[in-house]
Amino acid sequence: MAEGDSPTVARRRVRMVLRDAREAARLTQAEVADQMEWSLSKVIRIENGDVTIAPNDLRPLLNYLGVKDRAVVADMLATAKIARTRQTQRHVWYQTPEFREHLTDGTRRLIEYEAEASSIHSYSVFHIPGPLQIPSYSEALMNMWRDEMSEEQRKVRLDGRQRRHDGVLARVGSVRVTALLDESVFMRAVGGPKVFADQLKEILRLEEQKLVSIRMFPFSADAALSYNAGFDILFIGADNDLSNAVMYRESGVSDEIVEDHAITERHYRRYQKLWEAARSEVETVQFVNKRIRDLTG
């Protein structure tokens, strides 16, 4: 267990070790539930990180999964104790009943990671990333999916998106954000000229504050875009340390947190290649300023 591990990192380590051990033992979640005399939903929720596991439950589970090395067991028990400090954090806004009902599991876990990430790398071919959005832009974007969600769900998600925006802004100096945006993102005037111009001004403001570095991937770039959906790579420790990285991806109204190292690394390496092929930050800012002038007449 790394000294100073946060509850978020600790929970991630526990669930990944348990999941990997179960898969190595060629056991299903149902078999684990039956052996431990738990409900299947409890096993699923532990592996998803929705609930923590008590040390008294962890010991027999590790034994059943074949994890018997004393050092490993001691490390897992200590990590589980840190993870359980989540119980004192239930007052956080995204864990309240209102938000738990209307935000997806993937979104809630993303928000938790955003609160502790040292760096966030966002890639989008459709829209401005969530934490960088202004309310009017978020609302216009959410209206595109109005027929696929209730009015209450839309309202709560808009509130959540603004809270994410405020949360990231409050961490100026402690988090590094990069945004790689396809040129189509800058050309798609979501919400109309005024709303979109205001959104672009906010992007420039965040760039001036050194909170975010933005690069545009132009239509003319001599490189292939291999992904047709947005994703975020979040590092909870040192940047480029993929052992502490997770990926979030979304498409329409569905989303998920991906903790598979191979998948996360493949996306991050591709992100780095596209970042190098994109317009520089200076060129992107110049393009955005021109776009604002075009929108405002």
C-alpha positions, 0 to 999 in steps of 0.5 A: 500500500502506497503511503498517503493512498486516498480512499478513492485509490484504495477502493480501486486497488481492493476491487481490482485485486479481488476481481483479478484474483477471482478471474485467475481462480476461474470463478464466477461472481455467482460462485463467489456469492454462493461460497461466501453466502452473500447476495450476487449483488453484493459481490458485483457492487464490491467489484464495481467499487459501489460498496467497500468490504469490511476486513472481517469479510475480506480475510475469508474472501482472500483465502477462498480466492487463493490469495494467501501470501501474508504480505499481500493479505496484510497490505489488502487489509490495510488498504481496505481500512483506508477504503472504508473511510468513504463511509464518512464521505457520504455527504458529498453531493454526488452520493446524495439520493437525488444524484444517485437516482439520476446520475449513472454509476459511471458518472458518479465514479468519474466525479470521484476520480476528478476530485482527486486526479492529478491530471485529466486528458480529455478527447472529444470529436463532438462537444466541449468536455463536461468540466469545461462547459458553461451552463447554457452550453450544457443545457443546449447539449443536453436538450439533444437527448431530451426524448431519452431522459426525463425532465427531472433526470435532465435537470439533475444532470445539468446541476451535476455538470455545473458542479463538476465545472466548479469543482475542477476550477476550484483545483487550479494549481493542483490538477493539470487538464489537457483537451484535444478537440476535433475541429468539428467541436469548434465549428458546431455552434451548440446553442446558437452563436451567442451561447457558443461564443460564450462557451469559447470565451470560457475556454480561453479564460481557463487557458489563460488561468493555466488550468487547461491546455487546448489543442485542436485536431484540424480537418487537414491533419495528416493522421487518422482519427481512430476513435468516434467517441469521447474519452477521458484519461485520469491519473490519480498519481503521477502523470504517465503512471498508467498503473494509477490511470483510469479511462472514462468514455461515453456515447450518447446517454451511456457511459462507463469507467474502464480500469483495464490497463491494456485498454487505458494504455492503448487509448492514452498512447493514441491520445499522445500521438494525436496531441503531437499531430494537432495544432499547438496551443498558440495556434488553437487560441488564435483559431478560437479567437477568430471563431469568436469574432465570426460568431459575434459578427 
